[in-house]
Each structure stands twice: as structure tokens, then as C-alpha cells.
Amino acid sequence: MAGKTPRGSNTKKPAKLTLKEKRAAKREKNEGTPFIKPRKGATG
């Protein structure tokens, strides 16, 4: 623990995607087929 920089906690999880990136990836995946399954409460 002695050799840690004060900013060490910020760079702990570099693999985590930002919400923006997640959303973009989702949009890319569903480009051709939007909403195959409706939401649970949408069938009212």
C-alpha cells in the first residue's frame, strides 16, 4: 500500500465501459430489428 499514488483509486477499473459506450453498442446491435420483445408492461 505504500507505493500507491493518491489517484490510484480512479484508474482501478479501466475495463468498465461508459454508459454512452454501452448504449451505442446496444443501438448498433439492434439497428435492423428494433424491439423484438416489447416491455413487460407494454402489452396493456
Secondary structure, 3 states (H helix, E strand, C coil): CCCCCCCHHHHCCCCCCCHHHHHHHHHHHCCCCCCCCCCHHHCC
